[in-house]
């Protein structure tokens, strides 16, 4: 999908106007027993193809998110970009299709739409996470596939190529994958510590952690505890070589434990995560001497690194009808060895969730702060090369207005102190329109 530059804002505004006049159209449809106002997606009509497919264990979903974003203050170019992404999801219940009990298959296909402002500013973290990993300048599309085998009610095994941002989007308060809630990568795809940087990526933006991961997990789940143990390839699984030669450069092993609690009948979640890898990353202890060591054939990498994190989410208010709908507090803190992992620590926190005013329970909102503490060896090494960098932090707030369950209009504001220490604080605004088919 491509829109000529001169008409991009006009095209988006036309879609917004069309969105706002939907309620009258939906009301007329409701008279014919098909309510566009209440169905989950535009094509999910009673007795329609999607409902019939679900009876066979096949659940397809497609959404298109259009984004119009620009930097309104700061040293970056004051340009705006229109773009977005298309997401296609497929869930298959193998048992309903006649295969053996407990087999499931999930797939996600993503494709970029037009342009974004990532890499045109001076920030380290993408301010538009939804378009950070599928874009004209990098990979045009991405396909993730995971097979899961349930072994009873409490144990399952999974393997495949995982989109970790989609997994993060499933969390109750913060989740959204960059298309429904927070846009900045700090919130939409928090650091996992799985990946490290390489000499070719040290001067400009760092790959903090790969969003696409090849690996396998074993999960044990009870009413109040969920434990997941896994192995993964530390490289970005968008690279075809990772699929052709898995674990060629090392392996990551670790686990995640989530405990569900209740305070005054309000749900809370506490998550501990820990990883260790034998992979090699750039030795940040001598960044300034990388070129000389390369020319002499000397090693420039360091083997092995670790990562740990603690996250919590606690509902403060919830719907009387649905305990999983409400708003509350979220926080996350991470820590790594700082070499070869370029991020020593991170911290983020805020408030987010659903609006609980009558009739607006589908609306989502949030406000949060983040800080990415880059490791001292990296900053000192770059300074020796006269490249002034610093840790990055910022604020973000958004409101997502549900025109219908399948049509969402949101506004977003970010204020970021970029990692380029020679640049001033930047402010970004954005409008998003998401349509679920």
N, C-alpha and C positions, 0 to 999 in steps of 0.2 A: 504494500500500500504506500503510495507516494503522492504527496501534495506539493504543488509548486510553491516556492518560497513566498511569493507575494500574496498567496491566497490561504496560507496556513492558519493565521489567526481568524480569518473570515470563516474558514471551514469549521473550525472548532466552535466559534460563536454560533454558527448555524445549528450545530449539533446541540449546543446548550439550550438554544431557544426551542428546538424540537423536544428536548427533554422536559422542559418546563410545561409544555402543553400536553404532555402525555396523560395526566390525570383525567381530563375530559374524555380522551379517547378510550382510556381504560374503563371509565364508568359506562360508556356505551357497550363495550365488550362484555362487561359484567352482566348486562341485561340478557345477553345470550349465553349465560352460564359459563363464560370463559373470562376470568378476571385477570387482566394484565396487572392490576395493582397488587395482587397477592401471590402470584405464582413465582417460584424461585428463580426461574430463568425465562427469557423471552420465548423460547420454543418448548418449554416444559408445560404443555397444555394437558388437561385431563384426557386420558386415553390416547395421547399423542405418541409419536415414535419413541421419545425418550423414556416415557413410562413403560412402554412395551418392551424396550430393550432392558430396562432394569429388572423386569420379570424373568429375564434369561441370565441375569447376573452381569450385565454389561452397562456401565454408567459412563457415558461420554459427557464432557462439559467443555465449552469454549468461552473464553472471555477476551475482549479487546479493551485495552486501557490506553487512552489518548492523554498525552501530557504536553502542557505548554509551560515552559519554565525559563526563567531568566535571572541574571544577577543584577539587582537594582542598586547596590552600593558595594564599593570595594575597588580593587585595582584591576580586576579582570575586565574583559570586553563586555560592555553593556548590551549584549545581544541576547535575543530570545530564540529558543528552539522549539519547534513542534515535532513530536514523535510519539513513541509509545512502544507497546509490545502486544503480541498475541500469545495467549496461553491455551494450549489444548491438553485436556486431561482425559485419561481413560483408566477406569477401574474395572477389573474383571474378577468375578467370583467364579473360580474354576469349578467348584463343586456344583453350582447351579448349571454350568455348561456340560456337566456329565463327567468331569474329571474326578480325581480323588478328593477326599474330605480335607478341608483346611487350606487348599492351595489358592493363592491370590496373586494378582499381577497389577501393578500400577505403572503408568507411563505419563510423561509430561513432555510436550513439544512446545518450544518457545521460538518466536521469530520477532526480529526488531521491526519497528515502523519508523522510517525517516531518521530524524536526528535528535541529539541531546546535547547538554552543555558540559557533560563530564569531560575531563581532560582539557577543557578550554579555560579553566580557572586555575587557581593556585592551591587548591585544597588537596590533601592526600586522599581522603575518603570520598568516594563518589557521592554527590548530592542527589543523584537520581539512581538509586540502586536497581530499580526495575530494568533500566537500560544499560547497566554497567557491564554486563557480561554477554549480551547479545546486541551488537551494534555494527554499523557500517565499517568502522575502523578495525574491528576484531572479528569475532565469529558471528556470522549472520543468523545462526539458529543453534539450538541445542536440544538434544533428546536425552531424557533420563528414563531409565527403566529399572524396576525393582521387582523381584519375585519374593514372595513371603509364604512360608509354610507354617501354619498354626499346628502345634502339637498339644492339643488340649486347650483348656480355657486360659491357662496361665503362662504358656511358653510358646515362643515362635522363633523362627530362623528367617533371616532376610539376606539377600545378596543382589548386587547390581550397581548401577551408576546412580548416585543420589544427588538431588538438588538440595543442598543444605539450607538455602534461603527459603525454599518451600516448606521444609521441616520447621524452620523457625516461625513461619507464618501461622503454624497451628497452635502456637502458644495463646492462651486465652485473652490476655490484655494487650500485649505489644504486637502480636502477630499480624501479618498482612502482606509480607513479601514485597514491600515497596509500592504496591498498587492500591492498597486499601487504607493503610495506616501511615506510619512514618516512612519518609522517602530516603533519608540519609542511610548509608550502609551501616553506620554504627548501630542503628536500631534494627534495620531490616535484615541484616546478615551479620550478626555479632561474630567477633573473632573466635575461631575454634582452636587456633594454635597448631593446626595440622601442617600447614605449609610454611616454607622459609623462602627467603629471597635468594637471588642468584646474581652473579657479577653483571649480567646484562640488564638487570632491573634496579641496580642500587642507586643510581643518580636521580632518576625520576620517581614515578610512583611505585610503591612496593606492593607485591602480592602478599597481603597480610594473611590470608588463608583462602584456599581454593573453595569456590562455591559449588563446584561439581566434583564429587568424590567417588572413587571406585572402591568398593569394599564389601564386607559382610558383617552381620551383627546377630547376636543371640539375645533375646529379651525375655525376662521373667517379670510378670505383672500380677499384682494383687490389688485389692480395693484401695490400699493406701501407699503402696510402694511399687516402683517400676525400676528395674535394673537392666541396663543394656551394656553388653560387652562386645567390642568390635575390633576389626583389623581394617586398615585402609591404606591405599597408595597415597603418599604425601603430595603428589603432583596434581595439577589441575586436570581433571578427567575430560575436559573439552579437547585436550590434545589427543589426536588419534593414536599417538605412540603409547599412551597409557593403556589403552584397550588392547593394542597389539602386543605390548610387552609389560604386563602388569607387574608391579613391585620390582621393577628393574633397578630403581634408585633407592630402594629401602622400603620399610614398612612402618606404619603407625599402629600402636596397640593402646587400648585404653577402655575406659568405662564411664557410664553416666548413671547416676542414681537420683531419682526424683521421689520425694516424700510428699504426700498430700496431707494437709492439716486442716483443722477448723477452729476458728476463733469467733465466738459469738454467732455460731451457725453460718459463718462466712468461709468459703474455701480459700486455702492458701497452698502454694507450691514452692518447695525448696529443692534446688538442683545442684548437685556436685558433679564436676566433670574433671577427668584427669587423663592425659595422654603422654606417651613416650614414643620417640622415634629414633631409629638408627640411621636415618637419612642424613645426607650432607647438605649444608647450606653455607653461604658465604661467611667466612670468618670475619666478623665485624671488629675484631681486635686490631686490625691493621688495614682499614679501608683505604687509607692514602697510599699504601704500597701494593695495591692489587695489580695495577698495570705492570709494575716492575717485576713482581713475582710471576705473573703470567709470561712475561718475556723471557724470564730465566727458567721457565718450566717448573717452578716451585708450586706446591699446593696452596690454594687460596680458600679452601673450604674447611669446615669444622664438622666432625661427625657427632650426631646425637643431640637431642634437645628434649625438654619437657615443658608441659603446659598444664595449668590447673585453673578452675573457675568455680565461683559460687554465684548462683542466681536465685532470686526470690520474687514471687508475685503473690499479692494478698488482696483479695476483694475487700473493699470498704463499704460498698453498697451493692445490692443485687436486686434483681426483679423478683417479685413475690411468686410469679408463675414459673420462672426458670432460674435455678441457682447458678447457671453458667453465664447468665447475662447480667452485666453490671460493670462497675468501674472500681479501680483501686490502684495500689502502689506496685511499682516494679523496680528492680535493681539488679545489676550484674557487675561483678568484679572478676578480673582475670589476672593471672601472673604467669610469667615464663622465665626461662633462664636468661633471656636477653641476648644470647649469642649461641647459635646463629639466628634465633628468632629476633626480628628487628623491633618488635613491640614488647617492651618489658612488662607493662601493665595497662589495663584499661578499666574504666569505671563509667557506668551510666545508670540513670535512674529517672523516675518521673511518675506521672499519673496518666492513666489511659483506660479506655473501655467503651462501653455503650452509654448513650444518653438515655436516661430513665424517665424523661417526661412522657406522659401518655401519648401514644401514637408515634413516638420517635425512638423506640427501643432499638431499631436497626441502625440508627445513626452511630458513628464512632468518632471519638475525639481523643486527643492526647497532647501532652506537653512533656518534654524530656531534655536532659542535659547529658552530654557525653564528653569523655576525655580519653585520648589515646596517648599513653606515655611511651615515647620512643626510647630505645635503650641508649645509654650514654656513649658506649663505644661507637655506635653508628653516628650520632650527632657530632661527636668529637672528630671522627674520621672525615666526615663531610666538611666540617669547619676547616680542617687542615687543607682541604682541596678548595677552600674559599667558596663553599656551597653552604649558605646559611639556612639551616633547617631547625625546626623545633617540634615539640609535641603539639598535637592538634586537639582542639576542643570546640564545643558549640552547643547551641540550643535549637530545638525544633518544636513546632506546634502545628497541628492540623485539625481540620474538622471535615468529616465525611458525611454528606447529607444523602440519605437513601430516598431518592425520588420514588423508586419502587424497589423491591428486593433485588431486581436484576439491573437497575440503572442507578449509578451512584456518582454524585458530583462532589468533589472535595477541593479544598484550598489548603495550601501548605506554606509555611514561613520558616526559614532557617537563618541563623546567624552563626557564622563560623570564623574562628581565629585560625587561619590556614597554617599548614606546616612550613610554608615558605616564609621564613622569618623577615624577609624584606618587604612583605606585602601587608596591607592593612586588613582589618576585619571586613568580612564580606557578608552581604545579605542577599538571600535568594527567595523568590516567591514562585509559586506554581499553582496551576489549575489542572485537575485530572477528571476525566470522564471515563467510567468503566461500565461496559455493557456485557452482561452475561447472557449467552445464547443457549 
